[in-house]
Amino acid sequence: QVQLVESGGGLVQAGGSMRLSCAASGRTFSSYAMGWFRQAPGKEREFVASISWSGTSTYYVDSVKGRFTISRDNAKNTVYLQMNGLKPEDTAVYYCAASRSVYYRPYDPRYDMDYWGKGTLVTVPS
């Protein structure tokens, strides 16, 4: 069992930056692919970014490419989401997730996330 705890959310002005962290419990963190998802008010949860177990493979949703960076520190059992150039449409609850697969390809039904955090709210006022 893996427990995920997100931190770093809050209020940030448009154009600003914020880094989210996700601390994972368990000794097998380094073998899991990790991801960030978000759910805006009144919308379905959507994929934001994912990273493979080694950190060498990453995926992003088009709307955040060039602005967000996902990274991980396996020694600290932590995955990060660096968010730059934030926009009001980035306002959402951000969820950390872990997959027992070493890779996670979004929108591919062969891949799934197995563990989820409770989320952290990011608000970017317009």
C-alpha positions, 0 to 999 in steps of 0.5 A: 500500500502506498500513501500519497500526501500533496503539499504546496498549493495555495493562492498565486497571481497569474503569471506566478510560479508554484511548486507542488510536492507529493510525499509517498510512503513505502519502500517501492516508490522508486519502482512506480510511475507517478503522475499529477492530475487536476480537477477544476470546479465543475469539470472532470479530473484531467491528466496533467503530467506523468514521470516514469520510475527513473525520471527519464520519460515524461508526458504532459497535457498540451495546455501545460507544456512549456510551463509545468515540469514534473520531476522526482527524487527517489531518495526522498520518495517525493515527486514534484510539479513545478508550475510557471506562468500560471493562468486562471484556467490552472485553478484546480485541485491537484492530485498526486497519483502512483502507478504500479507500472514503471511507465504511465502513458496517458490516455492509454487504457493499458495503464492505470493509476493505482494510488491517489492523494487527497489533493491540494488546491491551487487558485489563480485569480483572474 
